Amino acid sequence: MINIILCGGNGTRLWPLSRSLLPKQFVKLFHKNSLFQLTVKRNASLCERRIIVSNQDQYFLALDQLEEIAYEKENEYILESVGKNTAPAIALSCFGLDADEIVLVTPSDHLIKNKEEYLRVLHQAKSFAEQDFLVTFGIEAKFAETGYGYIEADEDDVKAFHEKPDAQRAKEYLKQGCFYWNSGMFCFKAGLFLSELQKYAPQIYETAQKAFQNREIQNSTQKIRLEDMQNIPEESIDYAVMEKSTKVKVVKSDIDWSDLGSFDALAEEFEKDENGNTKTENLLTLHAKNNFVHTSSRLISLVDVQDLIVVDTTDALLITKRGNSEKIKTIVKELHVRESELPHTHVTTHRPWGTYTVLEQADGYKIKTIVVKPGKRLSLQKHLHRSEHWIVLSGIATVTVGNKVQEIRANESTYIKMGEIHRLENRGKVDVVIIEAQVGEYTGEDDIIRIEDDYKRV
């Protein structure tokens, strides 16, 4: 089997933990592991190969996190310049496979805790796939959830797919007992999926096939051109194929599954104290009950409150009532209207060469720490609205300023005036850490003109 891991999505319902440049699948929520890393580990022994579908920013996050868990098998990547939902993503993966190759399609942001049952249902799904069925995994519904789509089944046969219901209809589904949550996981032969896609969604098939044929290949990475991605209709696999095909089976799965699509769902996965509050050394309570608190460092004190969600990050604080976390999406939309950076990035931002952390900023200046990994370098670039001062804290930085290249060591510094072409590089074997002080009328991240870039960014 081949594991196709879908890494799209921004996880806006888990803001401010999840941002577009560090979406929920890459946030390390469980014992210093991300959901992406747990997905890789869970399927590593079950699948011979892995295809990771993502955009360029998530590609570098995936590379870093796979390196952390020291996974030895080679990975293949399909990089979408713009997301078009699951049907095109899966098609782009399947076009490069033998028709009889069985694929296991998994989101990268789900939590599955019953590994023994997971192994059993995978074997059952593979058996159906070998018999030329498209297989979906139906999660046994434990309560009347309104945030999931439902699968109506007659034993192993799918009768219908249903949209996310209102509360009353969800209760009716639960009472009938033949309705299952739609997990978003699938198993089938690559050729069967493509033939059903061609039959029921020919425009997606044809445009995705053209995009695949025009792809840029570099080692194990396949990049889909922007103009080709823009021509593909946006559609989920459910709408495009599964709801229309007559070759669909469902495997009923009691695998202790959650898509962690809200803080209410996330709260259930953390240990609680005797009053139902999140059990953490950074929480102090007095007459407080049933509160979910997530904080990385600061002490949170709760007095005489209950049923709250409190999420504290370095640059944003969220407080809401439990049961209302779906409304967070509205807050994120408002932040977009205000053109805030908060939906996009944390104080620390991951880049393919390392990270940068904003220490302080105000009108006319910004101060950062920059960490460059061994063997990596930033783009050759210039800025139109700011000058920069670099002070090396550790490591040996190779610095290009104009036509001059020099090595700068700890406690040494350099200055780059506005408009001057420059580059920061680490040719050593340990991280280079610098302080960067930007001074100018505008210090936004979009004030970068790249002349040359190892990662083909513009």
N, C-alpha and C positions, 0 to 999 in steps of 0.2 A: 504494500500500500504506500501511496504518496500522501503526505500531509500538506494540504494547502492551508496556510495560515493567513487569515484576512486581518490586516492591521489598520484598516481605515477607521474613521470616526474620531470625534474630538472629546467625547465624554462630557458634554456641557452640564449634565445633571450632577456631576461631581465637582463642579467649580466651587471653591478655588484650589482644590487639590489637583484637579485635571485642567490643563490648558492645551491649546491647539499645538504648541511646540513640545508639550510633554503630556500627551493624552493618558487616560486612566490605565490603559493596558501596559504603560511603561512606568507608572508610579509604583514605588516599592511599598506595598501595603502589608505584606505577609512575611514576617521573619526575613526582611531585607530581600525579598523576591518580588518581582512584578508579576502581574497576571500573564504577561507575555512569556516570561521565563518559566512560569509554572505550566503553561500550555506546551512549551517545547519539551520540558522534562516529562510531562505526562504521556506524550506520544512518541518519545524518542525510541523506545524499545519496540514500538508497534509498527513503525513506518520506516521504510528503507531510505526514503528521500524526503526533502522538505522544500516547498516553494513558499516564499514569503512575499505577499503582495502588499505594497505600501507606497506612500509618496516618498519624496527624496529625504525630507527631514526625519521621518520615521525610520527610513532605511539606516541612517547613521545611529539612531537610538538602538535599533535592532542589532547592528553590528557590535556596539559596545556591550549590550546586555548578553549577547551570546558569548562574547569573549569572557565576561565575568563568570559564567557558569561552565566555561571550558568545554564546550560541546565540540567534539572532534569531527563529526561528519560535515561534509561540505554542504553549504546551503545555496539554494538558487533564489534569485530575487527578481521580481517584476515590479518596476517602478512606474506608477501612474502619475502623470503630470497633473491630472485633476481626477478626483474620485467620481465614479459613475455608478456606485452601488454594487451589490454583490453579483448580479448576473454577468456583467462585463468582466469583473475581476476574475471570476471563476473561468469564464470562457478564455480569457487571455492565458490562463495557466494551462488549460486543457489542450489548447491548440498545439502545444509543443510536446504532447505525450502520445504514446501509442494508444490506439482506440480501446484496447482491452485492459489498459492500466486502471486499476481501482484507486480512486482518490478519496481521502477523508478530508472534508472541508470543515474547518473549525475557526470560529472567531478567536481573536487573541485576548479577549477581555472577559472571559467567563471563568468562574471558579467551580471546580468539580472535586468533591472530597471523597466520594465512595469509589476508590480506585478498582476494587474487586468487581463491583457491579459494572463499572465503566468498561472493563476488559470484556465482560460477558456480552454486553450489548454491542460492542464493536465487532465481536465475532459473529453475532447474529446479523448485524448490518452487512458485514462483508459477504456472508452467505447469500443474502438477498441480492446484493450487488452482482455477485457472480451469476445469478439467474436473470440478469438484465432488468433489474428494477432500480428506480431512483429512490433512495432511502432517506427518510428524515427521522429525527429523534424526537419523540414526544415525551416531555417531562411530566411525570405524574403530579397533577395539581394538588397542592396541600391546602390552598385557601383560594378565595375568590379574588384573584389578582386582576386588576384592570390595566396593568402596564404591559402585558404580554399578548401576542396573538395566540390563537388556539387552533388545535388540530382536532377535528371530529373524526373518530375512528370506529371501524367495525372490525374488531380483532386487529389483524395486521394491515388491513386495507384502509386507506384514507378516503373518507366520505367527502370531507370539505375542509378548507382552510377558512378561518374566521378572523376578522380584524379585532383589534383591541376593543373589548366590550365595555359598556357602562357597568356600574356596580350590580344592578339587578340582573342583567344578563349573565354576568360572571357567576353570580350565585346559582343561576339556573344551570349553567354549564357544570358547575361543581356537583350539583345535586344529581344530574343525569349520569355522571360517572364515566362517560365515553369521550370526554374532552380532555385534551392534554395541552400543556404550554408548548409553544413552538420554540425550540431551543436555538434554531439558526445553524445547526450542525447537519451535515449531509454526507452520504457515502454512495458512490456510483462509479461505473466505468466512464472514463473520459469521453469515449466515442458516443456512448448512449446520451450523455448530457448534451453534447454538441448537436447530435441529430435531433433531439427534442427541442433544443433552442432554435435550430434552423426551421423546424416545423411550426413552432408557436410564436417565435419572436424573430422573424427573419432579418429585420433591420438591425437588431443587436448583433446577430450572428455575422452578417456581412460586414458591418463597420468594424466590429471587433477583430474579425479575421484580417481585414485590410490593415488595421492598426498593428496586429501581430506581425504581419509580413513586412511592415515598414520599420519595425523596432530596431533600436541601436543595441548591439550586443558587445559587451566588454566583460570577458571572463565569464563569471557565473551570474552576471547582472544584465537584465534586459530592460531597457528604458523605452517607454512608449511615448512617441512624439505628441506634443501638445495639440497640434492641429488634428491629429487622428483621434485622440481621446475626446476632443470637443465634438466630433461627429457621431460619437456613440450615444444612443439614447440611455438615459439614466433609469435603471430599473432593478428591483430586487429579484433574486432567483425565485422567490415565492410567486410574485406576479407574473414573471416572464415564462416560467416553466412548470413549477410544482402544482399550481392551482389548475393547470390545463391538461397536464399529462395524464394518461390512463395507466401509466407504468410506475405508480408510486406506492411504496410501502412505508409503514411507520413502525419503528421499534420503540416500545414503551420502556422508558428509562427512569429508574428510581436511583439516580446517581449522586444525590445531594448536590444539586446544581443551582447556581445563581448567576445571573448576568450582571449583578452588582450595578444595576442601572440607576440607583438612587442612594442617598445616604441612609434612607430607611432600610434598604436591603443590606448595605454595608454594615450598619450597626449590628445586625444579627450575627456577624462573623467575628465579633470581638468579645473577649471575655468580660464579664460583668461582675460588679461587687454585689453585696447582699441587698442593695437598694436598686439594683438594675442599672446603675451608672457604669460607663466604660471604666474598666479596671486599668488604671495607669498611674504611675508615680507623679505625673504632672497635673493631677486633678485632686483638688481638695473640696469636699462637699460638706454642707451642713443642712439637714432637713431637705435634701434634694433627691429626686427619684427619677429613674427611667430616662436619664439624659445620655446622649451620645456625644462624646468629646474627642476630637482629634487635634492634637497639638504636637509640634515637633520639638519645642524647647521650653516655651514659657509656661509658667504655672497658671492654670485656670481654676478659679474659685467660684463655686456655685452655692448660693444660699436661698433656701425656700423656693426653689423652682423645680419644675418637672416637665418631662416630655419635650426637652429641647434638643436641637442639633447645634453643636458649636464646633466650627472648623476654623482653626487659627493657623495661618501661614505667615511668612515673614512680611508680606505686603498686602494681605487682605484678611478680613475676619468675616465669617458668615455665622449668623444666628437665625434660626428658624424653628418652627414647631415640628415635631415629628408628625409624619403624615402629610406634610405640605412641601416636601423637598422637590416635587415635580415643578414647582413654581420658580426654582432657581434658574431655569432656562430664560425666564422673562428678565431676570437681573442681568444675565449675560447679554441678552439682546440690547438692553439699555446701555451697557458698557460699550458695545459696538457703536451705538448711536453717538456716544460721547467720544468716540475714537480713542478709547483707552487701550493701553497695552495689556491690561490685566487679564483679558480673556485668552491672550496669546502666550504669555511667558511668565515664568516665575522670576524672582530676583536673580536666581542662578539659571542661566540658559545654556543648553547643550548645543554644541556645534560639532561638525565632523572632526575638527582638530582638537577639541577639548571643551572647556567651559569658560564662561565669564559671569561674574557676579557684580551687580550694581551695589556699591556701598553707600553712595550718596549722590543726589542730583538736585539741581535747582536751576533757575534761569541763568544761562551762561556757562554752566559747567556740569560735568558728570565725572564721578570717580568709580573705577572698577578694579577688581582683581581679575587677571586673565591667566588661565592654566592651559599650556600647550603640551600635548602628549608627545613622547619621544617619536621622532621620525615624521612629525606632522608640521604643517606650516599654514599660516593664514594666506588669503589671496594677496596678490600684488595689487595695491589699491591706492586711492587718494580720496580726500574729503574736500568738499567745497565750502563748508561752513564752520570748520573747527580745526584747531591745532591740537597736538597730543604730546604729552610728556610720559615717557616710559621709565620706570624704576624697577630693576630686576631684584627680586627677593630671593630666588633660589634657582639653581640650574644655570646653564650657559645659553643665552639667547643669541641667535644669529640674526642680525638686523640689517635690512636693506633700506637705505634712505637715499633716494635719487640714484646716482651711480656708485655710491659707496656702500660696501658690505663690511660689517665689523662684528666681532664677538663682544657681548656685554655680559659681565659677571655680576654676582650678588653685590649690592650696594652701589653699582654703577648705573648710569642713566643716559638717556638720549632724548632729543627733541625733534618732532616732525612738524614743520610749519604747514599751515593751511595750503592745500593744493599740491603738496609734494608727494611723489610716488614712494610707497614704502611697503615693507613686508616684515612680519615676525615669524621666525622659524626655530624649531628645536632639532638640532642635529645630534643631540646627546642621547643618553640612555635613562635619564630621569626627567620628571616633569620640569618644565620651565614655568615659574610663577612670577608675574610682574604686577605692579600697580600702574594703571593707566589713568592719567588725569586729562580729561578733554576740556578744552576751553574754546568757546565760540558762541555765536548767536543761535546755533541750532545743533543739538547733540543727538538727534534721533538716529536709530539704527539704519534708516534708509538713506542716510547721507554717506553712501559707499559707492564709489565707482570702481568696479573690478576690471583690471587690465588683464589679469591672468589668474586662473583658479584651478587647483587640482581636482575640485569636486564639481566643476562645470556649472557653478552657480552664476547667475547674471546679476 
